[in-house]
Amino acid sequence: MKVSSQIATLFAIALLCVCCNSTSSKHHDGFDIDVYTPQHASGFDITANDEGAHLLRVTRPWQGEAVTEQRLAIFPTEALAEGYDGEYIVGAARRIVCMSTSHIAMLDAVGLSDAIVGISGKQYVMNEAVASNPAIKDVGYDSSLDFEMLVALQPDIILMYGVAAENTAVTAKLREVGIPYIYLGDYTEQSPLGKAEWMVAVAEIVGCRERGEKLFGDIIARYEAIRESVSNDTKPRVMFNMPYQDVWYMPSDDSYMVRLVEDAGGEYIYKGRNTSGGSKGISLEEAVMLVDKADIWLNVGQCTTLDELRTMAPHFANSGVVRRGEVYNNNLRRTAAGGSDFWESAIVRPDVVLSDLASIMAGDSKALYYHQKLE
C-alpha cells in the first residue's frame, strides 16, 4: 500500500507539471486571435489569446540587418501571467518611462501624458507640461541610464528606442531589477501615416486602444483631405538637406520626407536615382547642380536665417533658390537646447506637416506650424 501511495503521489506531481507546462505553452503560443492589424505601419501587430491576454509584437524595432522581434504581453490578471517567461505587464500601464520624444507625443495624443514618470533628455522635450514638471525625471541615455532612479520611479514599463540592435547590457539590467520594457520602431517607418499609427500600439499599452484607433482614423481623414485638395498643375522641384563632412545625403524615393513632399504637390529633384534602401551620399559638385535646378530647398540643417545658410554653405550662396528666398527649415518649433518638435509631436500630426508642405509648394508661407521660411 505504501508503494502504491508513493506511485500515486508521483503520478499526481507529474500530471501537475504537465498541466503547468501546458499553461505556460499556451501563454507562449496561444496569441492567435487578431486584434489589430495596421493599415499603414509595417512594424507591429496586436493579437490575443482566448483568456483575454493581448500581445504587442514589434517586427521591426530598429534599423539595419540585426532585427530581432520584440514582444510585450499584456495580461488582465497576475494569475494569468504566471509561467510566462517574456516581457509582460498586468493591466494598463500607468507609470511609464519614455526613451524617445515621439513616445511622449503618442501618450499626449491619447490624453495620457500624465502617465509619464521618466524621460531621456528632458532639455530636448518640447511638450511644456512634461518638460516643466519636476516630478518627471531625466533617466539618462543608452548605456548611461540611471538605474537607481529607474527603480525608485517604479515604472510599469519602459518604452525603448534602438538604433541598430538591442542594447543587451541595458535590457539584462532591466530584467535583473524587474522592469518590463518594449522597443518601439516608429522611427523606422517611411510612411507618414505609418509613423503616426504607432500611437495605436502605445494606446494598447495604456489600455485605450479604441481611443487610439479613433484618433488615428481622424488623422487619416484629415491627411487624405489635404492630399486630395492639392493642385497638380505645377510641381515645384524640391531639394533636401545640407552637406555633412563634405558629403550630401539624399533621401530615397520611398522615404518619409519624399512621400510628404509628393503628397503635398512637389517633385523630388533626385527622383529615380535612389529608389530605396536609405540615404545616398553624393558629391558637393552634384549637389551644386541640383540646388541650382531646385525651386524649393527644404530642411537645411540647423539654419534659421539665409545669412546662416550662406555662412555654413558658401558654395550655394548665389544659387537661384537662395536668391529667391525659397529656402525652408523644419525647426520653427524647438527648445533652447536644440530639441525639435518636428521629431516629437509632428510624428503623430502628419496632417499638419502635410498642410505646411502644401502651403510651401503653393508659395504661401504665412501660416506654417513646423516649418519656417528663412529670411
C-alpha positions as CSV (number, residue, x, y, z in Angstrom):
1,M,0.0,0.0,0.0
2,K,2.8,2.3,0.9
3,V,4.5,1.8,-2.5
4,S,1.1,2.3,-4.3
5,S,0.6,5.6,-2.4
6,Q,4.1,6.8,-3.5
7,I,3.4,5.9,-7.1
8,A,0.1,7.7,-7.0
9,T,1.8,10.8,-5.5
10,L,4.5,10.8,-8.2
11,F,1.8,10.5,-10.9
12,A,-0.1,13.4,-9.4
13,I,3.1,15.6,-9.4
14,A,3.9,14.6,-13.0
15,L,0.3,15.4,-14.0
16,L,0.6,18.8,-12.3
17,C,3.8,19.5,-14.1
18,V,2.3,18.6,-17.4
19,C,-0.7,20.9,-16.7
20,C,1.7,23.8,-15.7
21,N,3.8,23.3,-18.8
22,S,0.7,23.2,-20.9
23,T,-0.5,26.5,-19.4
24,S,3.0,28.1,-19.9
25,S,3.0,26.9,-23.5
26,K,-0.4,28.3,-24.0
27,H,0.8,31.7,-22.9
28,H,3.7,31.4,-25.3
29,D,1.9,30.1,-28.4
30,G,-1.8,30.9,-27.9
31,F,-1.9,34.5,-29.2
32,D,-3.6,33.7,-32.4
33,I,-6.7,35.9,-32.3
34,D,-6.3,39.1,-34.5
35,V,-6.9,42.2,-32.5
36,Y,-5.3,45.0,-34.6
37,T,-3.6,44.8,-38.0
38,P,-2.1,48.2,-39.0
39,Q,-3.3,49.9,-42.2
40,H,-0.2,51.9,-42.9
41,A,2.5,50.8,-40.4
42,S,4.6,47.7,-41.2
43,G,6.4,47.1,-37.9
44,F,3.8,45.9,-35.4
45,D,0.6,44.0,-34.8
46,I,-1.6,43.1,-31.8
47,T,-3.1,39.7,-31.2
48,A,-4.9,38.0,-28.2
49,N,-5.4,34.6,-26.7
50,D,-8.7,33.1,-25.5
51,E,-8.1,34.1,-21.9
52,G,-8.2,37.8,-22.7
53,A,-4.4,38.5,-22.8
54,H,-3.0,40.6,-25.6
55,L,0.4,40.5,-27.3
56,L,2.1,43.5,-28.9
57,R,4.5,42.2,-31.5
58,V,7.2,44.5,-32.9
59,T,8.7,43.1,-36.0
60,R,11.0,46.0,-36.9
61,P,12.2,47.6,-33.7
62,W,15.2,49.3,-35.2
63,Q,17.1,49.9,-38.5
64,G,19.7,47.6,-40.0
65,E,20.0,43.9,-40.5
66,A,20.2,42.8,-36.9
67,V,16.4,42.9,-36.4
68,T,15.1,40.8,-33.5
69,E,11.3,40.6,-33.0
70,Q,10.2,42.2,-29.7
71,R,7.1,41.1,-27.8
72,L,5.1,42.5,-24.9
73,A,2.3,40.5,-23.4
74,I,-0.5,42.3,-21.5
75,F,-2.3,40.1,-19.1
76,P,-5.6,41.0,-17.4
77,T,-4.5,39.4,-14.1
78,E,-1.3,38.3,-12.4
79,A,-2.6,34.7,-12.2
80,L,-2.9,34.5,-16.0
81,A,0.7,35.9,-16.3
82,E,2.1,33.0,-14.2
83,G,4.5,30.9,-16.2
84,Y,5.1,33.5,-19.0
85,D,8.8,34.0,-19.5
86,G,8.8,37.0,-21.8
87,E,8.3,40.7,-21.2
88,Y,4.8,41.4,-19.8
89,I,2.7,43.8,-17.8
90,V,-0.5,43.2,-15.9
91,G,-3.4,45.6,-16.9
92,A,-2.9,49.0,-18.4
93,A,0.5,50.7,-17.8
94,R,0.1,53.8,-15.6
95,R,3.7,54.7,-14.8
96,I,5.8,55.0,-18.0
97,V,9.4,55.9,-18.9
98,C,9.9,57.2,-22.5
99,M,13.3,56.9,-24.2
100,S,12.1,58.9,-27.3
101,T,10.3,62.2,-27.6
102,S,7.9,60.5,-30.1
103,H,6.7,58.3,-27.3
104,I,5.8,61.4,-25.3
105,A,3.8,62.7,-28.3
106,M,1.9,59.5,-28.6
107,L,0.9,59.4,-25.0
108,D,-0.1,63.0,-25.2
109,A,-2.2,62.4,-28.3
110,V,-4.3,59.8,-26.4
111,G,-4.6,62.0,-23.4
112,L,-2.3,60.1,-21.0
113,S,0.9,62.2,-20.8
114,D,0.3,62.3,-17.1
115,A,1.4,58.6,-17.0
116,I,4.9,59.7,-17.8
117,V,7.3,59.5,-14.8
118,G,10.6,59.5,-16.6
119,I,12.2,60.6,-19.9
120,S,15.5,60.7,-21.7
121,G,17.0,64.1,-22.4
122,K,14.5,66.4,-20.7
123,Q,16.1,69.5,-22.1
124,Y,15.1,68.4,-25.6
125,V,11.4,67.8,-24.9
126,M,9.1,70.3,-26.5
127,N,5.9,69.3,-24.6
128,E,5.7,72.1,-22.0
129,A,3.6,70.1,-19.5
130,V,6.2,67.3,-19.5
131,A,9.3,69.4,-19.7
132,S,8.3,71.7,-16.8
133,N,7.1,69.0,-14.5
134,P,9.7,68.4,-11.7
135,A,8.1,65.1,-10.8
136,I,9.1,63.7,-14.3
137,K,12.8,62.7,-14.0
138,D,15.5,62.6,-16.6
139,V,16.8,59.0,-16.5
140,G,19.8,59.4,-18.8
141,Y,20.8,57.9,-22.2
142,D,21.5,54.4,-23.6
143,S,24.2,52.7,-21.5
144,S,24.3,55.7,-19.1
145,L,20.8,55.1,-17.7
146,D,20.4,55.9,-14.0
147,F,19.1,52.5,-12.8
148,E,18.8,53.7,-9.2
149,M,16.4,56.4,-10.4
150,L,14.6,53.9,-12.6
151,V,14.0,51.6,-9.7
152,A,12.8,54.4,-7.5
153,L,10.4,55.6,-10.1
154,Q,8.7,52.1,-10.1
155,P,7.6,52.3,-13.8
156,D,5.2,49.7,-15.2
157,I,7.2,49.8,-18.4
158,I,10.0,51.5,-20.3
159,L,9.3,52.4,-24.0
160,M,12.7,51.8,-25.6
161,Y,14.5,53.3,-28.6
162,G,17.0,51.2,-30.6
163,V,19.4,52.4,-33.3
164,A,20.7,49.2,-34.9
165,A,20.3,46.5,-32.3
166,E,19.1,45.8,-28.8
167,N,21.3,47.2,-26.0
168,T,21.7,43.9,-24.2
169,A,23.6,45.4,-21.3
170,V,20.7,47.7,-20.6
171,T,18.0,45.1,-21.1
172,A,19.8,42.5,-19.0
173,K,19.9,45.0,-16.1
174,L,16.2,45.9,-16.6
175,R,15.3,42.2,-16.4
176,E,17.5,41.9,-13.3
177,V,15.7,44.7,-11.5
178,G,12.3,43.5,-12.8
179,I,11.3,46.5,-15.0
180,P,9.4,45.4,-18.2
181,Y,10.4,47.1,-21.5
182,I,9.5,47.1,-25.2
183,Y,11.4,48.5,-28.1
184,L,9.1,50.6,-30.4
185,G,10.1,51.1,-34.1
186,D,8.0,54.1,-35.1
187,Y,11.1,55.9,-36.5
188,T,11.8,53.0,-39.0
189,E,8.5,53.6,-40.8
190,Q,8.8,55.6,-44.0
191,S,5.1,56.2,-44.5
192,P,3.9,59.4,-42.7
193,L,0.7,57.7,-41.7
194,G,2.7,54.6,-40.8
195,K,4.7,56.6,-38.2
196,A,1.5,58.0,-36.7
197,E,-0.2,54.6,-36.5
198,W,2.2,53.6,-33.7
199,M,0.0,55.7,-31.4
200,V,-2.4,52.7,-31.6
201,A,0.4,50.4,-30.2
202,V,1.1,52.9,-27.4
203,A,-2.6,53.2,-26.7
204,E,-2.8,49.4,-26.3
205,I,-0.1,49.5,-23.7
206,V,-2.0,52.2,-21.7
207,G,-5.4,50.4,-22.1
208,C,-7.2,52.7,-24.6
209,R,-6.6,51.2,-28.0
210,E,-10.1,52.0,-29.2
211,R,-9.4,55.7,-28.5
212,G,-6.1,55.4,-30.4
213,E,-7.8,53.9,-33.3
214,K,-10.4,56.6,-33.4
215,L,-7.8,59.4,-33.2
216,F,-5.7,57.7,-35.9
217,G,-8.8,57.4,-38.2
218,D,-9.3,61.2,-37.8
219,I,-5.7,61.8,-38.8
220,I,-6.1,59.7,-41.9
221,A,-9.2,61.6,-42.9
222,R,-7.5,65.0,-42.5
223,Y,-4.4,63.9,-44.3
224,E,-6.2,62.5,-47.2
225,A,-8.4,65.6,-47.5
226,I,-5.3,67.8,-47.7
227,R,-3.6,65.5,-50.2
228,E,-6.7,65.4,-52.5
229,S,-7.0,69.2,-52.4
230,V,-3.5,69.8,-53.7
231,S,-3.2,71.1,-57.2
232,N,-1.0,69.1,-59.5
233,D,-0.9,71.7,-62.3
234,T,2.7,72.6,-61.4
235,K,5.1,70.6,-59.3
236,P,8.0,72.6,-57.8
237,R,11.3,70.7,-57.8
238,V,12.4,70.1,-54.2
239,M,16.0,69.7,-52.9
240,F,16.7,68.4,-49.4
241,N,19.3,68.7,-46.6
242,M,22.8,70.2,-46.2
243,P,26.3,68.7,-46.6
244,Y,27.8,66.6,-43.7
245,Q,31.6,66.3,-43.7
246,D,31.7,67.2,-47.4
247,V,29.1,64.6,-48.3
248,W,25.5,65.4,-49.2
249,Y,23.0,62.7,-48.3
250,M,19.9,62.4,-50.5
251,P,16.9,60.5,-49.3
252,S,15.5,57.5,-51.2
253,D,12.3,57.8,-53.3
254,D,10.3,55.9,-50.7
255,S,11.5,58.0,-47.7
256,Y,9.3,59.8,-45.2
257,M,10.1,63.4,-46.4
258,V,9.9,62.5,-50.1
259,R,6.4,60.9,-49.6
260,L,5.3,64.0,-47.8
261,V,6.6,66.4,-50.5
262,E,4.9,64.4,-53.3
263,D,1.6,64.2,-51.4
264,A,1.9,68.0,-51.0
265,G,2.3,68.5,-54.7
266,G,6.0,68.7,-55.1
267,E,8.5,66.8,-57.2
268,Y,11.7,65.3,-55.7
269,I,14.6,66.6,-57.7
270,Y,16.6,63.4,-57.3
271,K,13.7,61.1,-58.2
272,G,14.6,57.8,-59.7
273,R,18.3,57.9,-58.7
274,N,17.9,56.4,-55.2
275,T,14.8,54.2,-55.4
276,S,15.1,52.5,-52.0
277,G,17.3,51.5,-49.1
278,G,18.0,54.7,-47.2
279,S,20.0,57.8,-47.9
280,K,22.7,58.0,-50.6
281,G,25.8,60.2,-50.5
282,I,26.5,62.4,-53.4
283,S,29.4,64.8,-54.1
284,L,29.2,68.6,-53.5
285,E,29.7,69.1,-57.2
286,E,26.5,67.1,-57.9
287,A,24.7,68.8,-55.1
288,V,25.6,72.3,-56.5
289,M,23.9,71.3,-59.8
290,L,20.8,70.0,-58.0
291,V,20.4,73.1,-55.9
292,D,20.8,75.3,-59.0
293,K,17.8,73.4,-60.6
294,A,15.7,73.4,-57.4
295,D,12.6,75.6,-57.0
296,I,12.4,74.9,-53.2
297,W,15.1,73.9,-50.7
298,L,14.0,72.1,-47.5
299,N,15.5,71.0,-44.2
300,V,18.8,72.9,-44.2
301,G,20.4,71.6,-41.0
302,Q,20.2,74.0,-38.0
303,C,19.9,77.2,-40.1
304,T,17.3,79.7,-39.1
305,T,18.3,82.6,-41.5
306,L,19.7,82.9,-45.0
307,D,22.8,84.5,-43.6
308,E,23.5,81.4,-41.5
309,L,22.9,79.3,-44.6
310,R,25.4,81.4,-46.7
311,T,28.0,81.1,-43.9
312,M,27.6,77.3,-43.4
313,A,27.3,76.5,-47.1
314,P,29.1,79.3,-49.1
315,H,29.1,77.2,-52.3
316,F,25.4,77.7,-52.5
317,A,25.1,81.3,-51.5
318,N,24.5,82.6,-55.1
319,S,22.2,79.8,-56.3
320,G,18.8,80.9,-57.6
321,V,16.8,79.2,-54.9
322,V,18.7,81.1,-52.2
323,R,18.5,84.4,-54.1
324,R,14.7,83.9,-54.4
325,G,14.5,83.1,-50.7
326,E,12.7,79.8,-51.3
327,V,14.5,78.0,-48.5
328,Y,12.6,76.5,-45.6
329,N,13.5,74.6,-42.5
330,N,11.5,72.3,-40.2
331,N,12.8,73.9,-37.0
332,L,10.3,76.6,-36.2
333,R,9.3,74.8,-33.0
334,R,12.4,74.0,-31.0
335,T,13.8,74.1,-27.5
336,A,16.7,76.2,-26.3
337,A,18.9,73.0,-26.2
338,G,18.1,72.2,-29.8
339,G,15.2,69.8,-29.4
340,S,12.8,69.8,-32.3
341,D,9.1,69.4,-32.2
342,F,9.3,68.1,-35.8
343,W,10.6,64.8,-34.3
344,E,8.2,65.0,-31.4
345,S,4.6,66.0,-31.9
346,A,4.8,66.0,-35.7
347,I,5.2,62.2,-35.7
348,V,1.5,62.0,-34.7
349,R,0.4,65.0,-36.7
350,P,1.4,64.2,-40.3
351,D,-1.7,66.0,-41.5
352,V,-0.3,69.3,-40.0
353,V,3.1,68.6,-41.6
354,L,1.4,67.9,-45.0
355,S,-0.5,71.2,-44.6
356,D,2.8,73.0,-44.0
357,L,4.3,71.5,-47.1
358,A,1.2,72.0,-49.3
359,S,1.4,75.7,-48.4
360,I,5.1,75.8,-49.2
361,M,4.6,74.1,-52.6
362,A,1.9,76.7,-53.3
363,G,4.2,79.6,-52.4
364,D,2.4,80.5,-49.2
365,S,4.5,80.7,-46.0
366,K,2.2,82.8,-43.8
367,A,0.7,80.2,-41.5
368,L,3.3,77.4,-41.1
369,Y,3.4,75.3,-37.9
370,Y,6.5,73.2,-38.0
371,H,8.4,74.9,-40.9
372,Q,9.7,78.4,-41.3
373,K,10.9,80.4,-44.4
374,L,14.5,81.6,-43.9
375,E,14.6,85.4,-44.1
